[in-house]
Amino acid sequence: MIKPALSGLPLEALQETLKPLPAYRARQVFKWLAGGVRSFDAMTNLSRALREALDARFSCYSSVISAQFPDPDGTVKLQITLQDDKRIEAVILADALQRRTACLSTQVGCPMGCVFCKTGTLGWSRNLDSAEMVEQLFHLRSIQPDIANIVIMGMGEPLMNLSELRTALGVFTDPEGLGFSKRRITLSTSGIAKGIRDLADNGPDIRLALSLTTADTRLRERLMPVTLTNPLPVVKEALRYYQHRRRRRITLEAVLLGGINTRDEDVDALVDFVKGLDAVINLISWNPVEGMTFEGRPLRQPSQGEVAGFMARLEKKQIKVTQRLRKGRSIAGACGQLG
Ligand code: SF4
């Protein structure tokens, strides 16, 4: 029998689920789970009889770590197996100051089919529930307790699974549990206008990134098919609405593909797209994945000169631009390599 996992429930939902137990008992369970405890037996401020009663009906977790891949640069990728034997990946990234960021997945596979992304080649299998999202962070914390930031940028399109993600974010941000500040959580979308507006209207008030890659519509339609149903002007309007409601700077991520989206036209289109937005552009060199092609030609990573030149041209036009360091490549844990 599969017992429902309690890991993904925010405090209020846990109190409701555990009724007629008094609310303070649910709070105790919530705090144990947030502290990383994985069995009711270890919850020593509950009576033995209560621990056994909980164990008969519920489980703490619904997933297990099935493989661990450390990279010498400090990145760690976990392969996590779910109750139905499906597998997902979650990653810890470390920056130059050794601040650690957890990169979490929201779906098994992904339906969006971006041509430069390994996850996109897998297709979509199903959405994750909140327990499966929360447990990724718990698993990562069991390897590295000191995690400062969360990015929702792993496998899947988060805005296609916003309801379960909201529940998981409720667990992450509860001051009685993990207590993550919303400012330390970033959601990255491929550009679902309706979802961006939903986030603007209904929160939570986390940071937003758009995986833009190129603002040249024709090229983006070929690289990211989401553009066909969510045209860039509609996405931009949604971003403006988000900024009007949330007053937060957004990040526009551009995965640079050698010889494809580093042309002058791409610079001009980006400059045009940024107008009217409070945004910073984050350049990410494409991380090689064996066998990936674009319209019959093998994809290649951009040369250092290509990236530097692209950045310089944007800066010359007074655009705020940063560059993401390459991390986790040896373990296929870098952006676009999960799967
Ligand atoms: S880049 Fe993101 S949205 Fe696109 S296929 Fe990969 S996981 Fe899906």
Boltz pocket constraint, residues with backbone or C-beta under 6 A from the ligand:
constraints:
  - pocket:
      binder: B
      contacts: [[A, 109], [A, 110], [A, 111], [A, 112], [A, 113], [A, 114], [A, 117], [A, 118], [A, 119], [A, 120], [A, 121], [A, 153], [A, 154], [A, 155], [A, 156], [A, 157], [A, 189], [A, 190], [A, 211], [A, 336]]
      max_distance: 6.0
